[in-house]
Amino acid sequence: MFLELKNTAVGYKTPLIRGIETDLDLGEICLLIGNNGVGKTTLIKSILNQTSLISGDILLDGKNIKTLSNKEIAERVAVVFSKSQIPANYTLTDLVSLGKYIHYPYYFELNAQDQNEVDEIIESLHLNQYRHFPLQKLSDGNLQKAFIGRALAQNSPMIILDEPTTHLDEENKIVILKLLRKLAKTRNKLILFSSHDWRLAKEFADRIWLINEETLDAGITEDILLKHDELLNPKIFHFTDSFVPPQIIAPILQKEMLYSFLQKNTSKNLSSIKFEFKDGFWLISGDNFQQKCFSFNEVSDLIANIG
Ligand SMILES: Nc1ncnc2c1ncn2[C@@H]1O[C@H](COP(=O)(O)OP(=O)(O)OP(=O)(O)O)[C@@H](O)[C@H]1O
């Protein structure tokens, strides 16, 4: 296992998370989720040995992090924080190139191979047109991508990203997620990715680390989602208290949409009504009626008239 946490407690004066006993291997993507302030960033800093452990041990590549120098940690893990300091007078290419310098004995011009790799990274992040931009002039999203570029250039087996998609629009979020998944699966990288957006989990993550009530619940994504079904069904408004569903015969997506629509819009008992979706419309049947609806707008009118 590349990363092992052994009976670890992390925090400051008092523990934020206790009794962590888990590991991750190369080639895996793990999503770290939990509410504000539960200790996600603290856990990340602890893995990087930037914050002392309260108890227990963390092993990186089989070695206790306490025995590794900063350079040895950087050779194993690259990191992107959501708020990073911007080096003054740097262009985007300079920042991405910085990732390479841990592999040089002192600051020196990059060799041709490393220069090519930096160019490829900038291209893969769709940042070509900004390569000579001063960092101060980049948008928050492009700056975030540039920091991700620096982490990729570092070429370490593990990459940790702390809420990296915060400033990104949907299109750029997808560019980053696809790139990270490709790196994990084709180049055997271990990715630990903290986010509030648990909706990423199903498609993106192999594993979840969920911080809840001072403990870390770790496992295969689908096991954790089933165990914590509040993640999948937040039940913010408790619609189901008064809602009695109809009989529904429809493909999964249409069924889900109908359910969502009816829960929000009616508290009527619909158990004697049948909704069947076929050939692009809903066929709705009751004791003394049958009607076709081609949209939820039409379903809405029909429901309003049901006694
Ligand atoms: N250096 C520090 N010394 C003492 N307490 C700290 C320090 N840094 C953070 N904390 C506290 O530790 C708690 C957890 O903070 P942390 O940033 O790890 O949470 P988080 O899960 O990453 O939160 P968010 O989702 O809001 O980013 C917070 O209450 C925070 O105020």
Ligand as a Chemical Component Dictionary entry (heavy atoms), coordinates in Angstrom:
data_LIG
# 
_chem_comp.id                   LIG 
_chem_comp.type                 NON-POLYMER 
_chem_comp.pdbx_formal_charge   0 
_chem_comp.three_letter_code    LIG 
# 
loop_
_chem_comp_atom.comp_id 
_chem_comp_atom.atom_id 
_chem_comp_atom.alt_atom_id 
_chem_comp_atom.type_symbol 
_chem_comp_atom.charge 
_chem_comp_atom.model_Cartn_x 
_chem_comp_atom.model_Cartn_y 
_chem_comp_atom.model_Cartn_z 
_chem_comp_atom.pdbx_ordinal 
LIG N1  N1  N 0 -3.401  25.887 12.662 1  
LIG C1  C1  C 0 -4.516  25.642 13.344 2  
LIG N2  N2  N 0 -4.532  25.674 14.695 3  
LIG C2  C2  C 0 -5.652  25.405 15.397 4  
LIG N3  N3  N 0 -6.851  25.101 14.842 5  
LIG C3  C3  C 0 -6.895  25.047 13.490 6  
LIG C4  C4  C 0 -5.746  25.328 12.686 7  
LIG N4  N4  N 0 -6.106  25.186 11.368 8  
LIG C5  C5  C 0 -7.409  24.844 11.379 9  
LIG N5  N5  N 0 -7.884  24.772 12.626 10 
LIG C6  C6  C 0 -9.270  24.410 13.030 11 
LIG O1  O1  O 0 -9.467  23.033 12.774 12 
LIG C7  C7  C 0 -10.795 22.789 12.322 13 
LIG C8  C8  C 0 -10.779 21.998 11.028 14 
LIG O2  O2  O 0 -10.247 22.823 9.990  15 
LIG P1  P1  P 0 -9.966  22.237 8.534  16 
LIG O3  O3  O 0 -9.519  23.393 7.707  17 
LIG O4  O4  O 0 -9.068  21.059 8.630  18 
LIG O5  O5  O 0 -11.433 21.745 8.102  19 
LIG P2  P2  P 0 -12.021 21.382 6.665  20 
LIG O6  O6  O 0 -12.801 20.120 6.829  21 
LIG O7  O7  O 0 -10.917 21.383 5.652  22 
LIG O8  O8  O 0 -13.000 22.608 6.447  23 
LIG P3  P3  P 0 -13.585 23.288 5.103  24 
LIG O9  O9  O 0 -14.469 22.280 4.444  25 
LIG O10 O10 O 0 -14.370 24.434 5.645  26 
LIG O11 O11 O 0 -12.400 23.709 4.267  27 
LIG C9  C9  C 0 -11.470 24.139 12.210 28 
LIG O12 O12 O 0 -12.254 24.350 13.363 29 
LIG C10 C10 C 0 -10.305 25.121 12.179 30 
LIG O13 O13 O 0 -10.653 26.350 12.743 31 
# 
loop_
_chem_comp_bond.comp_id 
_chem_comp_bond.atom_id_1 
_chem_comp_bond.atom_id_2 
_chem_comp_bond.value_order 
_chem_comp_bond.pdbx_ordinal 
LIG N1  C1  SING 1  
LIG C1  N2  SING 2  
LIG C1  C4  DOUB 3  
LIG N2  C2  DOUB 4  
LIG C2  N3  SING 5  
LIG N3  C3  DOUB 6  
LIG C3  C4  SING 7  
LIG C3  N5  SING 8  
LIG C4  N4  SING 9  
LIG N4  C5  DOUB 10 
LIG C5  N5  SING 11 
LIG N5  C6  SING 12 
LIG C6  O1  SING 13 
LIG C6  C10 SING 14 
LIG O1  C7  SING 15 
LIG C7  C8  SING 16 
LIG C7  C9  SING 17 
LIG C8  O2  SING 18 
LIG O2  P1  SING 19 
LIG P1  O3  DOUB 20 
LIG P1  O4  SING 21 
LIG P1  O5  SING 22 
LIG O5  P2  SING 23 
LIG P2  O6  DOUB 24 
LIG P2  O7  SING 25 
LIG P2  O8  SING 26 
LIG O8  P3  SING 27 
LIG P3  O9  DOUB 28 
LIG P3  O10 SING 29 
LIG P3  O11 SING 30 
LIG C9  O12 SING 31 
LIG C9  C10 SING 32 
LIG C10 O13 SING 33 
# 
